């Protein structure tokens, strides 16, 4: 992420394959995905769902 930040990128767009229509299981999957991305990218990166 540091290399991207040095080039002016402040965050990344992420696909949101699960949402409310996916029920509680889908929301849990989305939480897990966001937690993994947050761990990989750090707290400073903006995560922008598409």
RAGI-V326492 format. One record per pair of residues at least 12 apart in sequence whose ideal C-beta (glycine too) atoms are under 7 Angstrom apart, sorted by sequence separation. I is the first residue (numbers start at 1). J is the second residue. D is the distance in Angstrom with one decimal. If there is no record, write none. Layout:
i->I j->J d->D
i->I j->J d->D
This chain:
i->18 j->30 d->4.6
i->34 j->47 d->6.4
i->16 j->30 d->6.6
i->14 j->37 d->6.4
i->12 j->41 d->6.9
i->12 j->45 d->6.4
i->14 j->47 d->5.7
i->16 j->49 d->4.3
i->11 j->45 d->5.0
i->14 j->48 d->6.9
i->16 j->50 d->6.2
i->11 j->46 d->2.8
i->12 j->47 d->6.6
i->13 j->48 d->4.7
i->14 j->49 d->5.8
i->15 j->50 d->5.7
i->10 j->46 d->5.5
i->11 j->47 d->6.2
i->12 j->48 d->6.9
i->14 j->50 d->6.9
i->11 j->48 d->5.7
i->13 j->50 d->5.3
i->1 j->41 d->5.0
i->1 j->42 d->5.8
i->1 j->45 d->5.6
